[in-house]
Amino acid sequence: MIDTRTAPYAALALRLGLGLMLLAHGLLKVFVFTVPGTVGFFGSLGLPAAFAYLTILGEIGGGLLILAGLRTRWIALAVLPILLGATVVHSGNGWLFTAEGGGWEYPAFLSLAAIVQALLGDGAYALSAYFDRRPTPQNA
């Protein structure tokens, strides 16, 4: 049974964790690995450079939007290909993410977290709730 009194706060906790993780990984690609380094890594995988830029944008932008609680369901689904891609890229390195090159358990868990977030929705203290209450010509 779901406790409807605390479920919005559980969704909030997941939203904050997922949003911060996405933001941190996007910023890691910019400030530590650098954009050219990230593009080079994607190239070494046989992926076009555009995928590196889209991944950085998806992680930073998606992380910020999820943190803010703006269309969380849709953004969580939108970042799912990035997370599943990371799972595939790391799958040859073994299970644990502490393995050389990083294993696949962490990105797999984050993929599941994004799916759960999409199912749960925004949770408490989301900006979507503010924007959804604004009168529009349809509901004014």
CORWOBEL-V537989 format. One record per residue. N is the residue number from 1. PSI is psi as a letter, one per 40 degrees, with the letter a starting at -180 (NA if undefined). D_CENTER is the distance of its C-alpha to the mean C-alpha in whole Angstrom. Layout:
<<N PSI D_CENTER> <N PSI D_CENTER>>
This chain:
<<1 h 27> <2 h 24> <3 h 25> <4 e 25> <5 d 26> <6 e 23> <7 d 20> <8 d 19> <9 d 19> <10 d 17> <11 d 14> <12 d 14> <13 d 14> <14 d 11> <15 d 9> <16 d 10> <17 d 9> <18 d 6> <19 d 6> <20 d 8> <21 d 7> <22 d 5> <23 d 8> <24 d 10> <25 d 9> <26 d 10> <27 d 13> <28 d 14> <29 d 14> <30 d 16> <31 d 18> <32 d 19> <33 d 19> <34 i 20> <35 d 19> <36 d 22> <37 d 21> <38 d 18> <39 d 20> <40 d 22> <41 d 20> <42 d 19> <43 d 22> <44 d 23> <45 e 21> <46 e 23> <47 i 20> <48 i 21> <49 d 20> <50 d 18> <51 d 16> <52 d 15> <53 d 15> <54 d 13> <55 d 10> <56 d 11> <57 d 11> <58 d 8> <59 d 6> <60 d 9> <61 d 9> <62 d 6> <63 d 6> <64 d 9> <65 d 9> <66 d 8> <67 d 10> <68 e 13> <69 f 12> <70 h 13> <71 f 13> <72 d 10> <73 d 11> <74 d 11> <75 d 8> <76 d 6> <77 d 8> <78 d 8> <79 e 5> <80 d 7> <81 d 10> <82 d 8> <83 d 7> <84 d 11> <85 d 12> <86 d 11> <87 d 13> <88 d 16> <89 d 16> <90 e 17> <91 d 19> <92 e 22> <93 e 22> <94 a 22> <95 d 21> <96 h 20> <97 e 17> <98 e 20> <99 i 22> <100 h 23> <101 e 20> <102 h 18> <103 a 18> <104 e 16> <105 d 16> <106 d 13> <107 d 10> <108 d 12> <109 d 11> <110 d 8> <111 d 8> <112 d 11> <113 d 9> <114 d 6> <115 d 10> <116 d 12> <117 d 10> <118 d 11> <119 d 14> <120 d 15> <121 a 14> <122 d 13> <123 a 16> <124 i 18> <125 f 18> <126 i 16> <127 d 17> <128 d 17> <129 d 20> <130 d 22> <131 d 22> <132 d 22> <133 e 26> <134 h 27> <135 h 30> <136 i 30> <137 d 33> <138 d 32> <139 e 32> <140 NA 34>>
